[in-house]
Amino acid sequence: MSKTISIIGSGFSALSASCYLAQSGYKVSIYEKNNTVGGRARQLIRDGFTFDIGPSWYWMPDIFEKFFNDFDKSTSDYYELDKLSPAYKIFFSDEVITIGDHMDKICEEFERIESGSSVPLRKFISRAQEHYDIAINKVVLKPGLSPFELVTKETVTRVDQFFKTISSEVRKNFKNPKLISTLEFPVLFLGAKPNQTPSFYSFMNFADFGLGTWHPKGGMYEIIKGMTKLAESLGVSIHTNSNVEKITVEQGKSKGIVVNDKFIPSDVVLSGADYHHSETLLDTNYRQYSEAYWEKRTFAPSSLLFYVGFDKKLDHIEHHNLFFDTDFEAHAEEIYDHPKWPKDPLFYVNFPSVTDESMAPKGCEAGFFLIPIAPGLEDTPELRQQYFDIVINRFEKRTNQNVQNHIMFKESFCVNDFVEQYNSYKGNAYGMANTLMQTAFLRPKLKSKKVDSLYFTGQLTVPGPGVPPSLISGKLVAELIQNNEINR
């Protein structure tokens, strides 16, 4: 008889794990508290407009392809991909930098900003590509059980790259502040300041400049739809509107979960929900990490998000747009060092309808505005409106157009929503940051140290935040479950 596995949550990592476990012969059931599958990768559809509520950047296409290849499938079996050209724009106070869809165009743009800068850029990206090959094929495929996982012939020769920072590496080779900001931007996906992120993570720069930025037609939620279809074809049972209230333990072993007041017996329990929240589902004596532990961790930012429908096409924008027209370091300090609402926030705007006409009615534009903020901040309707006014006014100024009179509707999402809808610790949006002391084996473990047959996956554990790492996290925990549980 097949062993049963109950999975809490239905985000990328949970769906990934479910597919690998079902493929291996387990009887897998997913329980999702919300009314749709996807965890934080959900969708808002209103008045003909479609918005990805969560992730909106498609980087590292090779990781997605490898996932589906593991099931003799391809991404093209589930969704259509377009490479964005240009990849994105960065708006500074006095200039706009456009990142093209391949290195030659990007080098031309760097030369326009600073003569001679393309030479160190090519060297930097070449080094970043080496790091990417090591990271993706060696480091991130380890389950984080031991520091010796990091010891390979490739990493030993680059040990200094774990003790230098991205910021020091970039600033050693580039002097123009706009180019520095451009090269420090990708590691923000890892949830930490560039001066606290090991320089080995420059592999994110190769993911950006080397592999490019892509868009699944119909939005990022098409990936969730594809993974859901794959999971169900493998026999996974998915239950929405199913809130897990407790993880039941008997004699040190997980026995199942309580869902909507009903006990579901399980041979194995795997949580893809927020790690901190998952442990609160256990009696106190079975929790691995104290509240003091979580309080001392460096968490990735939360976000204030706005989903806006415009009744016309907008000018001077691309699919992805970064507004770095204020002090980058000051905003970072207001997130990490002295948490408070930022005085002059940087922000990001996604207009998927620029490249995908299915995302908005004809002649209209779908806009997704995001302001990174510290987790745990006060969240009120008044603050949300105050910051919408700030960013929409700056957006109009930088793009030289009036848009406020063309807003059909706007919806917002912030700290309180992350807590209420995702049980997110302090309302963080991206999990735990990948700082030196929160990398690999130093992150919360995939397997519980106190409860047999209880496992965790997702952005608070190995390998870290982001969609591709979440796919990998699901694979890692599935392999760990197979290795540990097969002979029980």
Secondary structure, DSSP 8 states (H G I E B T S, - for coil): ---EEEEE--SHHHHHHHHHHHHTT-EEEEE-SSSSSSTT--EEEETTEEEESS---B--HHHHHHHHHTTT--GGGT--EEE-SS-EEEE-SS-EEEE-SSHHHHHHHHHHHSTTTHHHHHHHHHHHHHHHHHIIIIITTS-SS-GGGG--HHHHTTGGGGTSBHHHHHHHH---HHHHHHHHGGGGGGTS-GGGSBGGGGHHHIIIIIT--EEETT-THHHHHHHHHHHHHTT-EEESS--EEEEEEETTEEEEEEETTEEEE-SEEEE-S-HHHHHHTS-GGG-SS-HHHHHHS-B--EEEEEEEEESS--SS--SEEEE--S-HHHHHHHHHTS-S--SS--EEEE-GGGT-GGGS-TT-EEEEEEEEE-TT----HHHHHHHHHHHHHHHHHHHTS--GGGEEEEEEE-HHHHHHHH--GGG-SS-B---GGGSGGGS--SB-SSSBTEEE-STTSSS-SSHHHHHHHHHHHHHHHHHHHTT-
